[in-house]
Amino acid sequence: MYLKNYAIIMAAMLIFSPLVHAGDKDKKIKAAPIFKNGEAQIVPAFNDPKKWIKHDLWVETEFDSDGDGLLDRMHVDVTRPYQTDTEGLKLPVIYASSPYYSGTSRQGTEHFWDVNHEIGAVPPRHAKAPEVTRRGKRPIISKSEIKKWLPRGYIIVHSSSPGTGLSQGSPTVGGRNETLAPKAVIKWLCGKAKGFKSPHGSEKVTAYWAKCSIGMTGTSYNGTLPLAAASTGVEGLKAIIPIAPNTSYYHYYRSNGLVRNPGGYSGEDVDVLYDFINSGDEKMRPRNNKIIRDGIILKNIDRITGDYNDFWESRNYQNQTRNIKAAVLMSHGFNDWNVMPNHSYSIYKAIKAQVPAQIFYHQAGHGGPPPMKMMNRWFTRYLHNVQNNIEEDARAWIVREQDKPDAPTAYADYPNPAAQPVRFYLNRGAPAQGTLSLKKTKAQGTETLTDNFSFTSSALAQAEFTDHRLIYLSPILTKDVHISGIARLKIRMASSKEAVNLSAYLISLPWKKGRKAKVTDNLITRGWADPQNHASKTIATPKNGQKLQKGKFYAFSFNLQPDDQIIKAGQQIALMIIASDKGFTLQPKPGTKLSVDLDQTEITIPIVGGKAEFIKAVTKKQ
């Protein structure tokens, strides 16, 4: 069993068992949640879908995002056991919110930004996206979470985000109304906001069946909204489980000043996502498009410089963690190149001394919830208030390579507390392979690559000779090396043009071959930066970037994405430096020269056991 702290073993409990007297033998035992080993169990009395009560309503918010002079109302659905009516039972709530429930736009690549242009050039506008055909039948907005949680003693609630489905208002893609909308639903569940039977009527609805004990969960955008709600500190939100959440729209669509799209979505940006989710009232769409999309989003996303500004700041939940009171279980994949792993790590790092927090990482891509047992214990502890000693569990859980997703390995924390930064220096070798060394060798000089976006990173990594990348390899490992944490590249470089993309990879070689081989088999981590922001105090949120002087060298540092990976004996750890990264960056005309000063460039890699352990791992066996 992967969860070892089962100090409390609880038999069926919280069942109301009145004493049976002679005059009340026919009195029925009331249904209630059951717990065992600190987990909520399926209750037979709750497990008949035919007897579930289903209804919908509209919750009034504190904002008017569609400008009609009325407070927006959010469309909400409820699914609950019938005993909440017949027996007066009150239960905790698991709540999910989304902009996707009522359909999305049928977009093609022509509706994305064209990435084939020079860095800093004004990009051509893309084709208008087709309108969303709204779908969905009342009273159910979504069926997610119902079968999993309702039989275990929870009421399930869903809501559509502002300006989507039957919710009023406008989409904003991370705007303040998307934070206040779930807050309003939670307040209504706690009896502190107004609910109505219709979107414009005055007949009120109360949540008499709900305890003011709410948990939220969801994946991707649906995982962002629980964090948004938690950042308000709203009373009653006790626990959240965000799965692969986007916690900063800047870090989703930019990287250290570089215009960079999420993997697989070349040319996507905030306005594209706005059109994708815009499933709300057809009559309100023209106004919302003009005011929100054209007047706010397109005027502020700045695809020319990639700089950070107030628009991005307002959509950065990583800077809005101060008020979080809910217990947070984060989940993410180390090979998620859509919403990258730093999104979860930044939140976890900010809150782990503030609230109960754990982090679950796996080796796969986008999505992937924690094991059901872990989620069950989390909600059982914080929503049902069952003391299952979850606070004594490990802080970090990582699915090791080749292990099953429901069998993570426990660690004291993430990054692994035993990891230490190990500094590697570069020795020349272009256009073939250079080396990584623990000792700095003087007078290595410079090496130069030629930018060409048409080559994929995997092709460049496998090439024996090429002018389009620089690559530096460690000695062959004679034993496994455990990397845990964030690698950081310190670089001094020059460009033959006023702007250039900069992409850095950590990979392992030799490359795995065969039909089942994947890029992620050899990818350790990667990162991107815009050298024009070399003077920024924080290159991760750069401002006022400046054009490069051709041929002039600039020094700066930036982080690669978090990782935790065991590199097997027989492999070599390699740093690969390229310019444009096909599938992620803009794609300027090939030919820009990017030169690296090897004497002033180094990569720091977090290795469990530190430098001493790495030396052991490259020492030849006698």
C-alpha positions in Angstrom: 0.0 0.0 0.0 1.4 3.4 -0.9 -0.2 5.3 1.9 1.3 4.0 5.1 -0.1 6.3 7.8 -3.3 4.4 8.6 -3.2 5.2 12.3 -7.0 5.5 12.5 -9.1 2.6 11.4 -12.7 3.6 11.5 -15.6 1.2 11.1 -19.0 2.4 9.8 -19.7 5.6 11.7 -21.8 8.7 11.7 -24.8 6.4 11.1 -27.7 7.6 13.2 -28.7 4.5 15.1 -31.6 5.4 17.4 -32.4 3.0 20.2 -35.3 0.8 19.3 -38.1 0.7 21.8 -41.2 -1.3 21.8 -43.3 1.4 20.3 -41.0 2.3 17.4 -39.7 -0.9 15.8 -40.7 0.3 12.4 -38.5 3.4 12.7 -35.9 3.4 9.9 -32.2 4.0 10.4 -31.2 7.2 8.7 -28.6 7.2 5.9 -25.2 8.9 6.6 -21.6 8.8 5.4 -19.5 5.8 6.3 -15.7 5.9 6.9 -13.1 3.2 7.0 -9.3 3.5 7.2 -9.8 7.3 7.0 -11.7 7.2 3.7 -15.3 7.8 2.8 -16.9 4.6 1.7 -19.7 4.0 -0.9 -23.0 4.1 1.0 -25.6 1.8 -0.5 -28.4 4.2 0.4 -26.7 6.9 -1.7 -25.8 4.7 -4.7 -29.1 4.6 -6.6 -28.9 7.2 -9.4 -32.7 6.9 -10.0 -33.2 8.4 -6.6 -30.8 11.3 -6.9 -32.3 14.8 -6.8 -31.2 17.0 -9.7 -32.0 20.6 -10.2 -30.5 23.9 -11.4 -30.5 27.5 -10.4 -28.7 30.8 -10.9 -26.5 32.4 -8.2 -26.1 36.2 -8.1 -22.5 37.5 -8.1 -21.1 40.8 -7.1 -20.1 41.9 -10.7 -21.6 43.0 -13.9 -19.1 41.9 -16.6 -21.5 42.2 -19.6 -22.4 45.8 -18.8 -26.2 45.3 -18.8 -26.6 47.2 -15.5 -27.5 44.0 -13.6 -25.4 41.7 -11.4 -24.4 38.6 -13.4 -25.9 35.3 -12.4 -24.1 32.0 -12.7 -25.8 28.9 -13.9 -25.4 26.1 -11.3 -26.5 22.5 -11.2 -27.0 20.3 -8.1 -27.1 16.5 -7.7 -27.7 15.2 -4.3 -29.0 12.1 -2.4 -32.8 12.1 -1.9 -32.2 11.8 1.9 -31.2 15.5 1.9 -35.0 16.0 1.4 -36.6 13.1 3.1 -34.4 12.8 6.2 -33.1 16.3 6.6 -29.5 15.2 5.8 -26.9 17.9 5.3 -23.7 16.9 3.5 -20.4 18.5 2.3 -20.2 19.6 -1.3 -17.7 18.8 -4.1 -17.9 21.6 -6.6 -16.5 21.9 -10.1 -16.6 24.9 -12.4 -15.6 25.3 -16.1 -15.9 27.4 -19.2 -16.1 24.2 -21.3 -19.4 22.6 -20.2 -21.6 24.2 -22.9 -19.4 23.6 -25.9 -16.4 25.2 -27.6 -15.5 26.7 -30.9 -14.6 24.5 -33.9 -11.3 26.3 -34.4 -8.6 25.4 -37.0 -5.0 26.5 -37.3 -6.1 29.4 -39.4 -7.8 30.9 -36.3 -4.4 31.0 -34.5 -1.7 33.6 -34.8 0.8 33.1 -37.5 4.2 32.4 -35.9 6.2 32.6 -39.1 7.6 36.1 -38.8 10.6 38.0 -37.3 10.8 38.5 -33.6 9.5 42.0 -32.7 7.5 42.4 -35.9 3.8 43.2 -35.8 2.1 39.9 -36.4 -0.6 39.6 -39.0 -4.1 39.2 -37.5 -5.6 35.7 -37.8 -8.9 34.6 -39.2 -12.0 35.1 -37.1 -12.9 32.0 -35.2 -16.3 30.4 -35.8 -19.0 31.1 -33.2 -19.6 28.5 -30.5 -22.8 26.6 -30.9 -24.1 26.5 -27.4 -25.1 23.0 -26.1 -26.3 21.4 -22.9 -29.6 20.5 -21.4 -31.0 21.6 -18.1 -30.9 20.8 -15.3 -27.5 19.1 -15.6 -24.5 21.2 -16.7 -22.0 18.3 -16.3 -21.9 14.8 -14.9 -18.3 15.0 -13.9 -17.5 14.0 -10.3 -21.0 12.6 -9.6 -20.5 8.9 -9.8 -17.1 9.1 -8.0 -18.2 11.2 -5.0 -21.9 11.3 -4.5 -22.2 7.7 -3.3 -19.4 8.5 -0.8 -21.5 11.1 1.0 -21.1 14.3 -1.0 -23.4 16.7 -2.8 -22.1 17.5 -6.3 -22.4 21.0 -7.7 -21.2 22.4 -11.1 -21.3 25.9 -12.5 -20.5 27.4 -15.9 -18.0 30.2 -16.0 -19.1 33.8 -16.7 -20.3 34.3 -20.3 -20.4 30.5 -21.0 -23.4 28.3 -21.3 -26.4 29.8 -19.4 -24.2 31.8 -17.1 -24.5 35.6 -17.6 -21.6 38.0 -18.1 -18.6 37.7 -20.3 -15.6 35.4 -20.6 -12.3 37.2 -19.6 -9.8 34.3 -19.6 -8.5 34.9 -16.1 -10.1 38.2 -15.3 -11.4 39.1 -11.9 -15.0 37.9 -12.7 -13.7 34.3 -13.1 -12.4 34.5 -9.6 -15.5 36.0 -8.0 -17.9 33.7 -9.8 -17.0 30.5 -7.9 -16.7 32.6 -4.8 -20.4 33.6 -5.2 -21.4 29.9 -5.6 -19.5 28.9 -2.4 -21.1 31.8 -0.5 -24.6 30.7 -1.7 -23.8 27.1 -0.5 -23.0 28.7 2.9 -26.2 30.7 3.0 -24.5 34.1 2.3 -25.4 34.8 -1.3 -28.6 34.8 -3.3 -29.8 32.0 -5.5 -32.7 32.1 -7.9 -34.8 29.6 -9.8 -34.4 31.5 -13.1 -31.8 33.8 -14.7 -34.0 36.9 -14.4 -36.7 35.9 -11.9 -37.0 36.8 -8.2 -38.0 33.4 -6.7 -35.2 32.4 -4.4 -33.5 29.1 -3.8 -31.5 28.1 -0.7 -29.0 25.4 -0.2 -30.6 24.0 3.0 -29.1 20.6 2.3 -25.5 21.7 2.2 -22.9 22.0 4.9 -20.6 25.0 4.6 -17.8 22.6 3.8 -16.9 22.7 0.2 -14.1 21.1 -1.9 -13.2 21.9 -5.5 -11.3 20.0 -8.1 -10.8 20.0 -11.9 -8.2 19.7 -14.6 -6.4 22.4 -16.7 -8.7 25.5 -16.9 -11.1 23.6 -14.6 -8.2 23.2 -12.2 -7.3 26.9 -12.4 -10.8 28.0 -11.1 -10.4 26.2 -7.7 -7.2 28.2 -7.1 -8.9 31.3 -8.2 -11.7 30.8 -5.7 -9.2 29.8 -2.9 -7.2 33.0 -3.5 -10.3 35.0 -2.3 -10.1 33.3 1.1 -13.9 32.6 0.9 -15.4 31.0 4.0 -16.5 27.4 3.5 -13.9 26.4 0.8 -12.0 23.8 2.9 -10.0 21.8 0.4 -9.0 21.9 -3.3 -7.4 19.4 -5.7 -6.2 21.3 -8.8 -5.0 19.0 -11.5 -2.5 20.5 -14.1 -3.8 24.0 -13.3 -2.8 27.1 -15.3 -1.7 29.4 -12.5 -0.4 32.3 -14.6 -1.5 33.2 -18.0 1.8 35.0 -18.7 3.7 31.8 -18.0 1.3 29.8 -20.1 1.7 32.0 -23.2 5.2 33.6 -22.6 8.5 32.4 -21.2 11.1 34.8 -19.7 10.0 37.5 -22.2 9.7 35.2 -25.1 6.4 34.8 -27.0 5.9 31.0 -26.5 2.8 29.0 -27.0 1.8 25.9 -25.1 3.0 22.7 -26.7 0.7 21.4 -29.5 -1.0 24.8 -29.9 1.3 26.8 -32.1 0.0 30.4 -32.3 -2.6 30.2 -29.5 -3.0 33.2 -27.3 -5.5 34.7 -24.8 -7.8 36.0 -27.5 -7.8 32.6 -29.2 -8.8 30.9 -26.0 -11.5 33.6 -25.4 -13.1 32.7 -28.8 -12.8 29.0 -28.0 -14.9 29.3 -24.8 -17.3 32.1 -25.8 -20.5 30.0 -25.5 -22.7 32.4 -23.6 -25.8 34.4 -24.6 -25.6 35.0 -28.4 -27.2 38.4 -28.0 -24.4 39.6 -25.7 -21.5 38.2 -27.7 -21.0 41.3 -30.0 -20.8 43.6 -27.0 -18.5 41.3 -25.1 -16.2 40.8 -28.1 -15.9 44.5 -28.6 -15.3 45.4 -24.9 -13.4 42.4 -23.6 -11.7 40.7 -26.4 -10.9 43.6 -28.7 -10.8 46.4 -26.1 -8.9 44.6 -23.3 -7.3 41.3 -24.4 -6.0 42.3 -27.8 -4.7 45.7 -26.6 -2.7 44.2 -23.8 -1.3 40.7 -24.7 1.6 42.3 -26.6 2.9 39.7 -29.0 5.6 42.2 -30.1 7.8 42.4 -27.0 6.5 39.6 -24.8 6.9 41.8 -21.8 5.0 41.5 -18.5 2.4 44.1 -17.8 -0.7 44.8 -15.6 -2.9 42.7 -17.8 -0.7 39.6 -17.1 -0.3 40.6 -13.4 -4.1 40.5 -12.9 -4.1 36.9 -14.3 -1.2 35.6 -12.3 -2.5 33.5 -9.4 1.1 32.8 -8.3 1.0 36.3 -6.9 -2.4 35.9 -5.3 -1.8 33.2 -2.7 -1.8 35.3 0.5 -5.4 34.7 1.3 -5.5 31.0 0.6 -7.0 29.1 3.5 -8.1 25.9 1.9 -5.9 22.7 2.1 -4.3 22.2 -1.3 -3.4 18.9 -3.0 -1.6 19.8 -6.3 -1.2 17.3 -9.2 0.9 17.7 -12.3 2.9 15.8 -14.9 6.6 16.4 -15.4 6.1 15.9 -19.2 3.1 18.3 -19.4 4.3 20.7 -22.1 0.8 22.3 -22.4 0.4 23.6 -18.8 4.0 23.2 -17.6 5.0 21.8 -14.2 6.1 25.1 -12.8 2.5 26.2 -12.6 1.8 23.8 -9.8 5.2 24.0 -8.2 5.0 27.8 -7.9 1.8 27.6 -6.0 2.9 24.7 -3.8 6.1 26.6 -2.9 4.2 29.7 -2.0 1.6 28.1 0.3 3.2 25.0 1.9 4.1 26.9 5.1 0.7 28.6 5.1 -1.9 25.8 4.7 -1.9 22.0 4.6 -0.4 21.2 1.2 0.9 18.1 -0.7 2.1 17.7 -4.2 1.7 14.7 -6.6 3.8 14.5 -9.7 3.8 11.8 -12.4 6.0 11.3 -15.5 3.2 11.6 -18.1 1.7 14.6 -19.9 -1.3 16.9 -19.4 -3.8 15.9 -16.8 -3.6 12.9 -14.5 -5.3 13.1 -11.0 -3.7 11.8 -7.8 -4.8 8.2 -6.9 -8.4 7.9 -5.7 -7.2 6.9 -2.3 -5.2 10.1 -1.9 -8.0 12.3 -3.1 -10.5 10.4 -0.9 -8.4 10.9 2.2 -7.9 14.6 1.4 -11.6 15.3 1.1 -12.5 13.0 4.0 -10.2 14.9 6.2 -11.0 18.4 5.3 -14.7 18.2 4.2 -16.0 15.5 6.6 -13.5 16.5 9.3 -12.5 12.9 10.0 -9.2 12.8 11.7 -7.2 10.4 9.5 -3.8 11.7 10.2 -3.2 12.9 6.7 -1.1 15.7 8.1 1.5 13.1 8.9 1.7 11.8 5.3 4.6 12.7 3.1 4.5 16.1 1.5 5.5 14.9 -2.0 4.4 11.9 -4.0 6.1 11.1 -7.3 5.3 8.3 -9.7 8.6 6.8 -10.6 9.5 5.8 -14.1 7.8 2.6 -15.2 5.6 2.6 -12.1 1.8 2.6 -12.1 0.0 6.0 -11.6 -1.6 4.8 -8.4 1.7 3.7 -6.9 3.7 6.9 -6.2 6.8 7.0 -4.1 6.7 9.1 -1.0 9.3 11.9 -0.3 9.7 14.3 2.5 9.2 17.2 0.1 9.7 18.5 -3.4 12.3 19.2 -4.5 13.9 16.2 -2.8 15.5 17.7 0.4 18.7 15.6 -0.4 19.1 17.4 -3.8 21.9 19.8 -4.1 22.9 22.1 -7.0 25.7 20.7 -9.1 27.5 23.1 -11.4 28.6 22.0 -14.8 30.9 23.9 -17.2 31.0 23.6 -21.0 33.9 22.4 -23.1 33.9 23.0 -26.9 32.9 20.4 -29.5 30.7 22.0 -32.2 29.5 21.1 -34.7 29.7 17.7 -33.0 29.4 17.1 -29.3 31.2 19.0 -26.5 31.4 17.9 -22.9 30.0 18.9 -19.5 32.6 19.0 -16.7 32.6 19.6 -13.0 35.9 21.5 -13.4 36.1 24.8 -15.3 38.6 24.7 -18.2 40.0 28.1 -19.3 40.0 29.5 -22.8 37.2 27.5 -24.3 36.2 30.5 -26.4 32.9 30.8 -28.2 30.8 28.4 -30.3 28.1 29.4 -32.7 24.9 27.9 -34.0 22.7 28.9 -36.9 19.0 29.3 -36.2 16.7 27.1 -38.3 13.2 26.4 -37.0 12.5 23.6 -39.5 14.5 21.1 -37.4 12.7 19.6 -34.4 14.5 19.5 -31.0 14.5 15.7 -31.1 16.2 15.7 -34.6 18.8 18.1 -33.4 19.4 16.1 -30.2 20.1 12.9 -32.3 22.3 14.6 -34.9 25.9 13.6 -34.8 26.9 16.8 -36.6 24.9 20.0 -37.2 25.3 23.7 -37.2 21.9 24.3 -35.8 22.5 23.4 -32.2 25.2 23.2 -29.5 25.3 20.2 -27.3 27.5 19.2 -24.3 27.5 15.7 -22.7 28.5 14.4 -19.3 30.6 11.3 -19.0 28.6 8.0 -19.2 26.9 7.2 -16.0 28.0 4.0 -14.3 25.1 4.2 -11.8 21.7 5.9 -11.7 21.5 9.7 -11.0 18.4 11.2 -9.4 17.6 14.7 -10.6 15.1 16.6 -8.4 14.2 20.3 -8.6 14.9 23.2 -11.0 17.9 23.4 -13.3 19.2 26.9 -14.0 21.2 28.1 -17.1 23.7 30.9 -16.7 24.7 32.1 -20.2 26.6 34.7 -22.0 25.6 35.0 -25.6 25.5 37.2 -28.7 23.3 37.4 -31.7 23.8 38.5 -35.3 20.4 40.2 -35.2 18.6 42.5 -32.9 16.5 39.7 -31.5 16.8 35.9 -31.3 14.9 33.0 -29.6 16.9 31.1 -27.0 15.9 27.5 -26.0 17.7 25.2 -23.7 17.2 21.5 -23.1 18.4 18.9 -20.7 18.3 15.4 -22.3 19.7 12.0 -21.8 21.6 10.1 -24.5 21.8 7.8 -26.4 18.3 8.3 -27.8 15.9 5.5 -27.2 14.9 3.8 -30.5 12.0 1.6 -31.5 8.3 1.8 -32.3 7.4 2.5 -28.7 10.0 5.2 -28.1 8.8 8.7 -27.2 10.5 12.1 -27.1 9.8 12.1 -23.3 12.0 9.0 -22.9 15.0 11.2 -23.4 13.7 14.6 -22.4 14.7 15.7 -18.9 13.5 19.3 -19.0 13.6 22.5 -21.0 13.2 26.2 -20.9 13.0 29.3 -23.1 14.1 33.0 -22.8 14.2 36.3 -24.7 17.8 37.7 -24.5 16.3 41.2 -25.1 15.2 41.0 -21.4 18.7 40.4 -20.1 18.7 43.5 -17.9 15.3 42.7 -16.2 15.6 42.2 -12.5 13.3 39.2 -12.8 13.6 37.7 -16.3 10.7 35.5 -15.6 8.4 38.6 -15.5 10.4 41.0 -17.7 9.6 44.6 -18.5 11.1 47.1 -20.9 13.1 44.7 -23.0 15.6 46.3 -25.4 16.9 45.3 -28.8 20.2 43.5 -28.9 23.3 45.1 -30.4 24.5 42.8 -33.1 27.5 40.8 -32.0 27.5 42.2 -28.4 27.6 39.6 -25.6 25.0 39.7 -22.9 24.9 37.6 -19.6 21.8 36.5 -17.8 20.3 33.4 -16.1 16.9 31.6 -16.3 15.3 28.5 -14.9 14.2 25.4 -16.8 11.0 23.6 -15.9 10.9 21.6 -12.6 11.6 17.9 -12.9 12.2 14.7 -10.9 13.7 11.9 -12.9 16.2 9.1 -12.4 18.7 8.9 -15.3 19.8 5.3 -15.7 23.3 4.0 -15.8 24.7 3.9 -19.3 23.1 7.2 -20.2 24.8 10.7 -20.5 23.2 13.9 -19.3 23.4 16.6 -22.1 22.8 20.3 -22.3 21.5 21.3 -25.7 21.2 25.0 -26.8 19.1 26.0 -29.8 17.5 29.2 -31.0 14.0 28.7 -32.4 12.1 25.8 -31.0 9.6 24.3 -33.5 6.2 24.0 -32.0 6.9 26.4 -29.1 8.4 29.7 -30.3 8.0 32.2 -33.1 9.7 31.0 -36.3 11.8 33.8 -37.9 13.6 33.4 -41.2 16.5 30.9 -40.7 20.1 32.3 -40.6 20.5 34.2 -37.3 23.8 33.3 -35.6 23.7 32.7 -31.9 27.1 32.6 -30.2 27.8 31.3 -26.7 30.8 32.3 -24.6 31.7 28.9 -23.1 33.9 30.4 -20.5 31.0 32.4 -19.0 28.2 29.8 -19.4 27.2 27.0 -17.0 24.3 24.8 -16.1 23.3 24.0 -12.5 21.5 20.7 -12.1 19.8 19.6 -8.8 21.1 16.1 -8.0 20.1 14.0 -5.1 23.4 13.5 -3.1 25.0 16.5 -4.8 28.4 16.6 -6.4 29.8 13.7 -4.4 27.0 11.4 -5.7 27.5 12.5 -9.3 31.2 11.8 -9.0 30.4 8.3 -7.9 28.0 7.9 -10.8 30.7 8.7 -13.4 33.6 6.9 -11.8 34.5 3.9 -14.0 34.1 0.6 -12.3 37.3 -1.4 -11.7 
